[in-house]
Amino acid sequence: MIDAILIHLISFIEKVITATGPVGISILMAIESCNIPLPSEAILPFAGYLVSKGVMNFHVAAFAGAIGCVIGSIPSYYIGYYGGRPFVEKYGKWFLVSKKDLEDADKWVDKYGDWAFFICRMLPVIRTFISLPAGILKARKRTFFTFTFLGSLVWSYFLVYVGVKMGQNMEMFKHLWHKFDILIIIVCLILGFIYVYKHFKHLKES
């Protein structure tokens, strides 16, 4: 069932980007930054694949991803800014944000200050919900959104580059996939289950 959902999700992402180009990348990345589970790890590599085929410009794809992240971070930031910690602790589960997520974000900010926003934008999972704690902490808007853009740009360039390399070596990846397809699927499912279990366990504890 999970693999079927993933297949439909990836198919949806591919159709949106194919039909709308860089605008579609920005929209999808904005959705991810609004705490909706639409993984950038599936969005940007496909954009990179299109780059490898000459359909899209490498830099345009990366910048579209970073711009989308900033746009999607705006509502999350202001929900945290005006709602405050009590609001997010009470209703955060509706944004897939648990108390544990807030505590983790607090630790990053305590340790690295404003640079935490830059660093967290390059980390899987935590990058999707860092905007809410930033709003709660009333981080300076200009600083937060600047670091959000820069960190997201680095992340976008990396994933688009991965997609380019996959596109250039598609036959090799197909061979490896067919050779180890069962193992790859099992590993992906196990990792996905662990993440979902831990995340929703924290939500129940909230």
C-alpha angles and dihedrals in degrees: 000000000000093000089050090053091049091050092052091045093052091045089053091050092049093049093050095049093043091051100040106023118199091358089059091050090053092048094049093046090048089054090052091050090053089069093260113137099245103131120226085207086074099035103053101039089057088051087052090051089056089049090055088054092051093247095116138026116251096225094042090054093050094046091047089056093049093047090051091053091054093048092049092047094059099076093041091050093051093045087058093040097054100025096048128199096303090057094047093044089053100040102019092105088069087060091043090250119132132191087256090057090052091048091050091050091048090054091052092050093045090051101041106018116207090349087071088076090056094045095044092054088066095051124088117245098000090064091066097059105030091099094070095055089044089057092046090052088047091232113193105275097221092048094045097048092042092054090042090056095044095045091045090049091056090047091047094049090050096050094041088052089051088053092049092053091047090051092049092050099034094135091054092049091048090052092049092045093052091045096050102018096126093048092046092050092048093050092047092049093048093049091045092049092049092051095046092045094050094043096050091042088059090047091054090050091052 
